[in-house]
Amino acid sequence: MSETPTPVQRLLDAVNAGDTHAFLASFTEDGFVDDWGRVFTGGDAIKGWSDNELIGKQATLAPTQVTGEGGAVTVIATVGGNGFNGPSTFTFGVRGDQVSGMTIRE
């Protein structure tokens, strides 16, 4: 995959800008975050997770590889900030112009 799909890029940009509103707007209404089996569905749950684990920790995501297969987009990124730091794998579902799910592993 030569280019990150727009909905995923918008989400990554929102995280890197520390913009919670734009991050939440990146998701479909029924969107979810699956953080190593802890699943947060819907805007309020995703915001609570992000406040504690992502944007609230001033996280940054620097993609090193983007691939796509079977409707999923996988981004390997180096995570920085005041929480977890290091490489992580994010798999995104995309529906229309929004992210329907973000699964974090590794």
N, C-alpha and C positions, 0 to 999 in steps of 0.2 A: 504494500500500500504506500503510495507516494505522498499522500496528503492526509492529514487528520480530518475526518468528517467534521463539518461545521458545528453540529450540536456538541460534539465532544470537545472541540477546540474552545467553544464558548464556555463550557464548564471549566476547563483547565485555566482559561484566562481569568475567570471569576475567582477561582481559588487563589491564583497568583496575585490578584489584585486585592485579596482580602474582602471581596464583595459578596456578603452573604445573600443579599437580595438577588443578585444576578445568578449566583450559584443555585439557589432554590428555583429560580425561573427557568433554569436549564432542564429541569425534570418535568416529566408528564405528571398529571394530577395523582396518578397511582404509582408514581416512581418510587424506587427503593434504593437503599444502600445496604449491601451485605458485606459487613466488615468481619471477615473470618467466622462467618456463621451467625453473627449478631445482625439481625435484619431490622431495618428502620424504614417504615413505609409511610409515605405521605409527607407533606411539607413540614408539619410540626415535629414529627419524629426525626426527619433528616436534619432539621435545624438544630435540635437538641444534640444530635450526634456530632454535627459539624462544630457547634460551639465548644464541645468538649474534646474533639479529636482532630479537627481539621482547621478550619478558618480561625477558631478560637485559640489554636496553637500556632498561629501565623505560619501555617504550612505553605510550602511551595512545591510545585510538581514540575520537574524538568524531564520531559520525555526523552528517552534514548532509543526507543523502538516503537513503531506503530504497525500493527498487522490487522487484517480483517479476514474473517472466515465465517460463513454461514450466518450472516446478519449480525455478528458480534464484532466489536472493535476492541482489540487488546492493546493496551498501552503499558509498556514497561517504563517506569519513571524513577528518577532519583528524588526522594522526598527529603525536604529540609524543613527547618522551623524549630519550634520549641517542644515538639513531641517526638514521635518516631522519626528517625533519620536513616536513610539508606534506600536501597532499591526495593521497589514494590511493583506488583502486577495488578493492573486495573482492567477489568473487562466490562465494557459498556454495551448495553442494548440501546438501540436507537429506534425511535418511532417518530416518523415525520421529521420535524425540526427540533425535537427534544430528546433527551436521554430518558429511557424508560427504566434503566437499572444500572447500578455501578457496583460491581463485585470486586472486593479487594482480597488478594491472596499474596503469599510470599512476601 
